[in-house]
Amino acid sequence: MIHAAENYVAVRRAGGFAVVNAEGLLRSFVRFATARGEHHVHTATAIEWAALGASVAQRDERLKTVWRFARFVQAEDNRHELPPPNHFGYHKTRRPPYIYSPAEIGRLVDAAFHIGIPGSLEPQAYSTLIGLLATTGLRIREALGLRFSDVMSAGLLIRKTKFQKTRLAPLHDSTAAAVERYLTLRRTVHPHREGIFITDDGRPLGYATVRRNFRKILAHAEIAPVAERWPRLHDLRHTFAVRALENCPDGRQRVGQHMLALATYMGHANIVATYWYLEATPELLRDIATAGEVHLLGGRR
């Protein structure tokens, strides 16, 4: 079964899927089944192995990993059983995103200068990073992975990130100017390093470090937790999507075109993923109420 699992992982990886976690889980399952003398997927064994997960979410993910693998190998060998993917009854819930106000984003950009030594590169790096995420909706790892060669006159070239896609992210003139001001300083610090966002000693800014320092930036910006949960850096991407929708043009057809353009800009595989990022705000609800009123009055206001 190990060869079938390796083949499955290779096919998934060739299709652009990130399979690091799935590969590890499958290897664990194959070892578990092989120790029992089994060479095919059996439902009872899959459930017993998946039940070793520490939480319901982990048990669900373990079983779904085997289910996807079994569905793949069953096409060539029907001796593999297909376990029930929803055996543990887990339902993923969406954590409500925090939608930053324009004033809060401004305070975050200013508060970033409290990170590191004043006047050094890192405060500038954090300030520019936050501003870039807020105005482009880039994924955090996409921004952290930018290199000098990715900065083009037409925008930022986002290379093979999620779903192995490469796309061009145009920048507003004000954002492009802010990025260029940072790059002017960045070129004087470790000029032979290609990464745009680096520490003062030349190391790439890592996600874990940025996430930890962002909590400090929130405190300096006087943005408090909501329901005991701190706003996240990733919520800047949600905020970008919501503000883009608020600026959507009128008309059903134009709204559809706007949403398709937004999905493409954000690097989503389909528009459903873009909907995931949207959240009701007072501005959107007011627009919906106005549109409903116009509809009920037959187009008159």
Kinemage of the C-alpha trace (Angstrom):
@kinemage 1
@onewidth
@group {chain A} dominant
@subgroup {mainchain}
@vectorlist {calphas} color= white
{ca met a 1} P 0.000 0.000 0.000
{ca ile a 2} L 2.985 2.318 0.508
{ca his a 3} L 3.627 2.505 -3.251
{ca ala a 4} L -0.007 3.384 -3.910
{ca ala a 5} L 0.200 6.122 -1.269
{ca glu a 6} L 3.392 7.536 -2.798
{ca asn a 7} L 1.790 7.534 -6.240
{ca tyr a 8} L -1.284 9.303 -4.878
{ca val a 9} L 0.839 11.994 -3.204
{ca ala a 10} L 2.847 12.497 -6.416
{ca val a 11} L -0.336 12.966 -8.461
{ca arg a 12} L -1.771 15.444 -5.938
{ca arg a 13} L 1.470 17.400 -5.825
{ca ala a 14} L 1.610 17.527 -9.639
{ca gly a 15} L -1.913 18.969 -9.539
{ca gly a 16} L -0.696 21.883 -7.435
{ca phe a 17} L -1.980 20.732 -4.044
{ca ala a 18} L 0.021 21.221 -0.860
{ca val a 19} L 0.338 17.667 0.455
{ca val a 20} L 2.865 17.931 3.277
{ca asn a 21} L 0.302 17.188 5.981
{ca ala a 22} L -1.535 14.588 3.895
{ca glu a 23} L 1.725 12.792 3.089
{ca gly a 24} L 2.620 12.489 6.771
{ca leu a 25} L -0.856 11.266 7.701
{ca leu a 26} L -0.908 8.682 4.927
{ca arg a 27} L 2.473 7.311 5.923
{ca ser a 28} L 1.192 6.962 9.483
{ca phe a 29} L -1.949 5.180 8.314
{ca val a 30} L -0.029 2.818 6.017
{ca arg a 31} L 2.294 1.853 8.867
{ca phe a 32} L -0.726 1.261 11.110
{ca ala a 33} L -2.469 -0.926 8.522
{ca thr a 34} L 0.690 -2.775 7.511
{ca ala a 35} L 1.380 -3.695 11.146
{ca arg a 36} L -1.957 -5.512 11.010
{ca gly a 37} L -0.957 -7.376 7.880
{ca glu a 38} L -3.379 -5.373 5.717
{ca his a 39} L -2.514 -4.290 2.187
{ca his a 40} L -5.766 -2.538 1.305
{ca val a 41} L -7.822 0.190 2.940
{ca his a 42} L -10.367 -1.261 5.388
{ca thr a 43} L -13.057 0.925 6.886
{ca ala a 44} L -12.718 -0.405 10.441
{ca thr a 45} L -8.948 0.100 10.422
{ca ala a 46} L -9.247 3.602 8.961
{ca ile a 47} L -11.733 4.649 11.651
{ca glu a 48} L -9.658 3.127 14.447
{ca trp a 49} L -6.521 4.899 13.211
{ca ala a 50} L -8.338 8.212 12.714
{ca ala a 51} L -9.774 7.978 16.248
{ca leu a 52} L -6.223 8.355 17.590
{ca gly a 53} L -6.439 12.071 16.781
{ca ala a 54} L -6.398 14.369 19.811
{ca ser a 55} L -9.496 16.361 18.809
{ca val a 56} L -12.632 15.856 16.752
{ca ala a 57} L -11.211 18.159 14.093
{ca gln a 58} L -7.998 16.123 13.900
{ca arg a 59} L -9.895 12.827 13.791
{ca asp a 60} L -12.068 14.182 10.986
{ca glu a 61} L -9.043 15.355 8.987
{ca arg a 62} L -7.281 12.011 9.437
{ca leu a 63} L -10.288 10.041 8.199
{ca lys a 64} L -10.935 12.393 5.274
{ca thr a 65} L -7.295 11.992 4.221
{ca val a 66} L -7.712 8.215 4.066
{ca trp a 67} L -11.084 8.624 2.331
{ca arg a 68} L -9.559 10.739 -0.446
{ca phe a 69} L -6.725 8.242 -0.840
{ca ala a 70} L -9.127 5.271 -0.908
{ca arg a 71} L -11.289 6.932 -3.538
{ca phe a 72} L -8.170 7.361 -5.686
{ca val a 73} L -6.838 3.806 -5.406
{ca gln a 74} L -10.281 2.185 -5.598
{ca ala a 75} L -10.445 3.186 -9.264
{ca glu a 76} L -7.822 0.526 -10.016
{ca asp a 77} L -8.452 -1.944 -7.200
{ca asn a 78} L -11.956 -2.348 -5.778
{ca arg a 79} L -10.634 -4.343 -2.841
{ca his a 80} L -9.985 -0.991 -1.135
{ca glu a 81} L -12.947 0.016 1.019
{ca leu a 82} L -14.248 3.563 1.097
{ca pro a 83} L -14.712 4.714 4.714
{ca pro a 84} L -17.512 7.215 5.521
{ca pro a 85} L -15.871 10.673 5.397
{ca asn a 86} L -18.222 12.226 7.970
{ca his a 87} L -18.042 9.449 10.528
{ca phe a 88} L -17.014 11.804 13.355
{ca gly a 89} L -19.685 14.393 12.583
{ca tyr a 90} L -17.291 17.342 12.574
{ca his a 91} L -18.405 20.609 10.993
{ca lys a 92} L -15.859 23.339 10.399
{ca thr a 93} L -16.945 26.721 11.695
{ca arg a 94} L -15.824 30.051 10.339
{ca arg a 95} L -14.240 32.388 12.826
{ca pro a 96} L -15.794 35.839 12.295
{ca pro a 97} L -13.071 38.060 10.887
{ca tyr a 98} L -12.188 41.427 12.373
{ca ile a 99} L -12.821 44.178 9.835
{ca tyr a 100} L -10.409 47.028 10.484
{ca ser a 101} L -11.567 50.586 10.025
{ca pro a 102} L -9.404 52.917 7.901
{ca ala a 103} L -8.400 54.737 11.104
{ca glu a 104} L -7.322 51.472 12.749
{ca ile a 105} L -5.197 50.545 9.733
{ca gly a 106} L -3.522 53.927 9.984
{ca arg a 107} L -2.800 53.326 13.663
{ca leu a 108} L -1.361 49.880 12.878
{ca val a 109} L 0.994 51.340 10.272
{ca asp a 110} L 2.164 53.957 12.771
{ca ala a 111} L 2.409 51.477 15.672
{ca ala a 112} L 4.688 49.227 13.615
{ca phe a 113} L 7.488 51.725 14.177
{ca his a 114} L 7.628 50.530 17.801
{ca ile a 115} L 8.994 47.172 16.616
{ca gly a 116} L 12.775 46.902 16.659
{ca ile a 117} L 15.299 49.722 16.951
{ca pro a 118} L 13.977 53.151 15.912
{ca gly a 119} L 15.486 54.201 12.600
{ca ser a 120} L 16.550 50.655 11.671
{ca leu a 121} L 15.076 48.546 8.866
{ca glu a 122} L 12.631 46.395 10.834
{ca pro a 123} L 10.185 49.130 11.902
{ca gln a 124} L 10.033 50.248 8.274
{ca ala a 125} L 9.578 46.645 7.146
{ca tyr a 126} L 6.646 46.028 9.478
{ca ser a 127} L 4.989 49.318 8.639
{ca thr a 128} L 5.298 48.695 4.894
{ca leu a 129} L 4.154 45.082 5.253
{ca ile a 130} L 0.964 46.060 7.095
{ca gly a 131} L 0.182 48.804 4.618
{ca leu a 132} L 0.791 46.439 1.704
{ca leu a 133} L -1.474 43.729 3.139
{ca ala a 134} L -4.231 46.254 3.824
{ca thr a 135} L -4.184 47.751 0.325
{ca thr a 136} L -3.644 44.597 -1.740
{ca gly a 137} L -5.244 41.740 0.206
{ca leu a 138} L -2.164 39.576 -0.376
{ca arg a 139} L -1.774 36.409 1.644
{ca ile a 140} L 0.774 36.955 4.400
{ca arg a 141} L 3.202 34.354 3.067
{ca glu a 142} L 2.895 35.847 -0.422
{ca ala a 143} L 4.008 39.227 0.897
{ca leu a 144} L 6.811 37.768 3.020
{ca gly a 145} L 8.084 35.807 0.018
{ca leu a 146} L 8.455 38.844 -2.257
{ca arg a 147} L 11.840 39.426 -3.880
{ca phe a 148} L 13.288 42.439 -5.648
{ca ser a 149} L 12.730 40.752 -9.001
{ca asp a 150} L 9.001 40.566 -8.220
{ca val a 151} L 8.602 44.355 -8.150
{ca met a 152} L 7.553 45.460 -11.619
{ca ser a 153} L 6.290 48.700 -13.101
{ca ala a 154} L 2.834 47.134 -13.482
{ca gly a 155} L 2.692 45.854 -9.888
{ca leu a 156} L 3.889 42.880 -7.860
{ca leu a 157} L 4.482 39.470 -9.404
{ca ile a 158} L 3.155 36.843 -7.003
{ca arg a 159} L 4.917 33.615 -7.923
{ca lys a 160} L 3.474 30.113 -7.584
{ca thr a 161} L 1.929 30.321 -4.146
{ca lys a 162} L -1.318 28.606 -3.216
{ca phe a 163} L -2.623 26.338 -6.026
{ca gln a 164} L 0.756 26.867 -7.771
{ca lys a 165} L -0.536 29.970 -9.530
{ca thr a 166} L 1.390 33.050 -10.568
{ca arg a 167} L -0.434 36.348 -10.861
{ca leu a 168} L 0.225 40.072 -11.170
{ca ala a 169} L -1.102 42.299 -8.386
{ca pro a 170} L -1.364 45.925 -9.591
{ca leu a 171} L -0.725 48.598 -6.957
{ca his a 172} L -2.472 51.887 -6.317
{ca asp a 173} L -0.154 54.843 -6.937
{ca ser a 174} L 0.011 55.684 -3.220
{ca thr a 175} L 0.843 52.067 -2.321
{ca ala a 176} L 3.478 51.862 -5.050
{ca ala a 177} L 5.050 55.074 -3.730
{ca ala a 178} L 5.126 53.739 -0.140
{ca val a 179} L 6.708 50.474 -1.297
{ca glu a 180} L 9.333 52.349 -3.284
{ca arg a 181} L 10.213 54.507 -0.262
{ca tyr a 182} L 10.801 51.350 1.750
{ca leu a 183} L 12.800 49.729 -1.055
{ca thr a 184} L 15.072 52.767 -1.200
{ca leu a 185} L 16.059 52.045 2.404
{ca arg a 186} L 16.031 48.279 1.912
{ca arg a 187} L 18.579 48.505 -0.908
{ca thr a 188} L 21.092 49.999 1.525
{ca val a 189} L 20.719 47.144 4.031
{ca his a 190} L 22.089 43.741 2.957
{ca pro a 191} L 21.803 44.732 -0.721
{ca his a 192} L 22.854 41.279 -1.919
{ca arg a 193} L 19.869 39.579 -0.259
{ca glu a 194} L 16.913 39.142 -2.620
{ca gly a 195} L 14.113 39.071 -0.046
{ca ile a 196} L 12.260 42.351 0.383
{ca phe a 197} L 11.153 41.851 3.977
{ca ile a 198} L 14.137 40.974 6.130
{ca thr a 199} L 15.378 41.531 9.680
{ca asp a 200} L 18.177 43.930 10.560
{ca asp a 201} L 20.674 41.040 10.459
{ca gly a 202} L 19.542 39.978 6.974
{ca arg a 203} L 17.331 36.997 7.782
{ca pro a 204} L 13.930 36.721 6.040
{ca leu a 205} L 11.032 37.861 8.201
{ca gly a 206} L 9.318 34.620 9.228
{ca tyr a 207} L 5.589 34.191 9.644
{ca ala a 208} L 5.817 33.096 13.291
{ca thr a 209} L 7.904 36.143 14.212
{ca val a 210} L 5.629 38.534 12.324
{ca arg a 211} L 2.562 37.022 13.936
{ca arg a 212} L 4.093 37.403 17.406
{ca asn a 213} L 5.125 41.011 16.817
{ca phe a 214} L 1.746 41.871 15.334
{ca arg a 215} L 0.233 41.287 18.769
{ca lys a 216} L 2.560 43.987 20.114
{ca ile a 217} L 1.579 46.272 17.252
{ca leu a 218} L -2.100 45.786 18.081
{ca ala a 219} L -1.429 46.808 21.673
{ca his a 220} L 0.452 49.944 20.583
{ca ala a 221} L -2.413 50.771 18.208
{ca glu a 222} L -4.886 50.351 21.089
{ca ile a 223} L -6.889 47.698 19.243
{ca ala a 224} L -8.295 45.327 21.851
{ca pro a 225} L -9.394 41.682 21.664
{ca val a 226} L -13.004 40.940 20.706
{ca ala a 227} L -14.696 38.156 22.678
{ca glu a 228} L -11.254 37.310 24.107
{ca arg a 229} L -9.799 36.878 20.604
{ca trp a 230} L -7.181 39.192 19.183
{ca pro a 231} L -7.675 40.503 15.649
{ca arg a 232} L -5.349 38.744 13.238
{ca leu a 233} L -2.920 39.880 10.583
{ca his a 234} L -4.905 37.672 8.182
{ca asp a 235} L -7.979 39.806 8.887
{ca leu a 236} L -6.406 42.510 6.741
{ca arg a 237} L -7.165 40.255 3.756
{ca his a 238} L -10.794 39.977 4.876
{ca thr a 239} L -10.894 43.758 5.306
{ca phe a 240} L -9.558 44.298 1.793
{ca ala a 241} L -12.257 42.034 0.310
{ca val a 242} L -15.045 43.786 2.223
{ca arg a 243} L -13.872 47.293 1.315
{ca ala a 244} L -13.563 46.226 -2.316
{ca leu a 245} L -17.187 45.034 -2.243
{ca glu a 246} L -18.296 48.299 -0.644
{ca asn a 247} L -16.850 50.101 -3.671
{ca cys a 248} L -18.578 47.743 -6.084
{ca pro a 249} L -20.345 49.477 -9.025
{ca asp a 250} L -24.125 49.401 -9.357
{ca gly a 251} L -25.914 46.886 -11.571
{ca arg a 252} L -26.144 43.098 -11.326
{ca gln a 253} L -23.898 42.442 -14.318
{ca arg a 254} L -21.255 44.895 -13.147
{ca val a 255} L -21.354 43.429 -9.642
{ca gly a 256} L -20.683 39.989 -11.108
{ca gln a 257} L -17.761 41.320 -13.151
{ca his a 258} L -16.402 43.109 -10.078
{ca met a 259} L -16.540 39.935 -7.975
{ca leu a 260} L -14.815 37.905 -10.686
{ca ala a 261} L -12.051 40.510 -10.916
{ca leu a 262} L -11.685 40.506 -7.126
{ca ala a 263} L -11.409 36.694 -7.038
{ca thr a 264} L -8.714 36.809 -9.720
{ca tyr a 265} L -6.813 39.606 -7.967
{ca met a 266} L -6.852 37.745 -4.639
{ca gly a 267} L -5.604 34.544 -6.277
{ca his a 268} L -8.660 32.421 -5.532
{ca ala a 269} L -9.345 29.224 -7.444
{ca asn a 270} L -13.034 30.154 -7.716
{ca ile a 271} L -15.407 32.888 -6.620
{ca val a 272} L -16.786 30.761 -3.770
{ca ala a 273} L -13.468 31.219 -1.957
{ca thr a 274} L -13.878 34.985 -2.298
{ca tyr a 275} L -17.318 34.841 -0.674
{ca trp a 276} L -15.641 33.205 2.347
{ca tyr a 277} L -13.745 36.440 2.938
{ca leu a 278} L -16.796 38.691 2.959
{ca glu a 279} L -18.411 39.916 6.148
{ca ala a 280} L -21.462 42.091 6.723
{ca thr a 281} L -20.554 45.639 7.715
{ca pro a 282} L -22.836 48.599 8.459
{ca glu a 283} L -21.881 50.088 5.087
{ca leu a 284} L -22.768 46.922 3.181
{ca leu a 285} L -26.012 46.457 5.096
{ca arg a 286} L -26.992 50.048 4.315
{ca asp a 287} L -26.298 49.457 0.621
{ca ile a 288} L -28.364 46.259 0.702
{ca ala a 289} L -31.248 48.077 2.388
{ca thr a 290} L -31.090 50.846 -0.230
{ca ala a 291} L -31.064 48.325 -3.074
{ca gly a 292} L -34.029 46.506 -1.526
{ca glu a 293} L -35.954 49.753 -1.188
{ca val a 294} L -35.315 50.629 -4.828
{ca his a 295} L -36.470 47.176 -5.900
{ca leu a 296} L -39.694 47.386 -3.866
{ca leu a 297} L -40.480 50.831 -5.271
{ca gly a 298} L -40.056 49.576 -8.813
{ca gly a 299} L -36.811 51.386 -9.396
{ca arg a 300} L -37.959 54.671 -7.857
{ca arg a 301} L -36.563 56.309 -4.746
